[in-house]
Amino acid sequence: MASNGHEQQNYHIGYKEDTLKAFELRNATTCLGYLLPTLESLPPTFTLLDVGCGPGSITFDLARRFPKAKIIGLDLGKEVVERNNANIPTYAPGTGIEFRAGNVLEPESFLSPEERSGYFDVVHEHATLICIPNNIQVLRTMKELARQDGGIVACREGDTHSQILWPPCPESAELQERIYEMNGLDTQTGRKLLAKALEVGFRRDQITASASVLSNITAPERELYAGSMITMLADETSQYRRAASKFGYTEEQVEVLRNNMRRMIAADDGWRLCICTEVICRLGP
Ligand SMILES: C[S@@+](CC[C@H](N)C(=O)[O-])C[C@H]1O[C@@H](n2cnc3c(N)ncnc32)[C@H](O)[C@@H]1O
């Protein structure tokens, strides 16, 4: 695997049930407004690879909307992939969806030779690039896996810096920043998304760029987001907790982090907003 000095050891957020539930707030309506009109214009049997699908709530929603499409959700986490495959009869019965475990940078580990040669009409990712070191290689791989004559690479990404929390949680933001940096992750992936698409060889006239906001605003949304952070902070084995120890946080400092999240849950005026950038890149002339 190509390296920028930080090869991916694991996925720093982890797969605790509370975390998966917080991600499950995401679906095609809330996250893929930029891409849905393009998908609707494709033949209904299109092929789509969802890179880093996590708990698959976006992937399932796509399968329900486009039941004739062949949709593969890929994730590094074997346990989350097993969970998703077990959920197919409940969330997307009778559709062309399946989930596979693998590393996007090693396509031979999860795709057949036919599927590796420009097979996908759409190669999509949502909030995955920011979780992988040297993510320009991921974008390059996505480009290779898309159909070379008219295929699409579609990405939606945020920055850690483009996140707004109210009530303010500066200590939580600082720890998050340090964890991403410790893992060699590009915390400015969102703002550099267009630059990265150009770097892997898309021309500017092949790219449609836009932006929108990912949010946790209602009480249940805040509860899921902040609750999952509280669970991570309670788990001595989580990366957040281990990083806090590594950086020398005292028990009092960890309690400040927990209280930030408790305050966010309780605050009627609270919200978490994250500016997301979006690109639709078209291959071909
Ligand atoms: C922040 S989650 C996003 C999940 C989903 N796309 C969503 O927005 O709800 C990032 C996901 O990328 C997966 N991931 C990280 N590195 C990966 C890799 N090298 N190959 C495949 N998946 C990876 C993680 O396991 C995790 O589930």
The ligand as a MOL file (V3000), in Angstrom:
LIG
                    3D

  0  0  0     0  0            999 V3000
M  V30 BEGIN CTAB
M  V30 COUNTS 27 29 0 0 0
M  V30 BEGIN ATOM
M  V30 1 C -17.0810 7.9120 9.1660 0
M  V30 2 S -17.5540 6.3080 8.6410 0 CHG=1
M  V30 3 C -18.7100 6.7090 7.3690 0
M  V30 4 C -19.7400 5.6390 7.1610 0
M  V30 5 C -20.8020 5.9600 6.1140 0
M  V30 6 N -20.2230 6.2360 4.8100 0
M  V30 7 C -21.6360 7.1080 6.5910 0
M  V30 8 O -21.3760 8.2510 6.2010 0
M  V30 9 O -22.5370 6.8770 7.4020 0 CHG=-1
M  V30 10 C -16.1270 5.7680 7.6870 0
M  V30 11 C -16.1650 4.2790 7.3400 0
M  V30 12 O -15.0570 4.0160 6.4680 0
M  V30 13 C -14.5690 2.7170 6.7580 0
M  V30 14 N -13.1760 2.5990 6.2950 0
M  V30 15 C -12.0820 3.1870 6.8470 0
M  V30 16 N -10.9880 2.8420 6.1610 0
M  V30 17 C -11.3870 2.0220 5.1430 0
M  V30 18 C -10.6980 1.3360 4.1020 0
M  V30 19 N -9.3800 1.4370 3.9660 0
M  V30 20 N -11.4160 0.5660 3.2470 0
M  V30 21 C -12.7560 0.4560 3.3880 0
M  V30 22 N -13.4700 1.0970 4.3610 0
M  V30 23 C -12.7830 1.8630 5.2280 0
M  V30 24 C -14.6950 2.6140 8.2700 0
M  V30 25 O -14.6830 1.2690 8.6970 0
M  V30 26 C -16.0150 3.3410 8.5300 0
M  V30 27 O -17.0910 2.4610 8.6160 0
M  V30 END ATOM
M  V30 BEGIN BOND
M  V30 1 1 1 2
M  V30 2 1 2 3
M  V30 3 1 2 10
M  V30 4 1 3 4
M  V30 5 1 4 5
M  V30 6 1 5 6
M  V30 7 1 5 7
M  V30 8 2 7 8
M  V30 9 1 7 9
M  V30 10 1 10 11
M  V30 11 1 11 12
M  V30 12 1 11 26
M  V30 13 1 12 13
M  V30 14 1 13 14
M  V30 15 1 13 24
M  V30 16 1 14 15
M  V30 17 1 14 23
M  V30 18 2 15 16
M  V30 19 1 16 17
M  V30 20 1 17 18
M  V30 21 2 17 23
M  V30 22 1 18 19
M  V30 23 2 18 20
M  V30 24 1 20 21
M  V30 25 2 21 22
M  V30 26 1 22 23
M  V30 27 1 24 25
M  V30 28 1 24 26
M  V30 29 1 26 27
M  V30 END BOND
M  V30 END CTAB
M  END
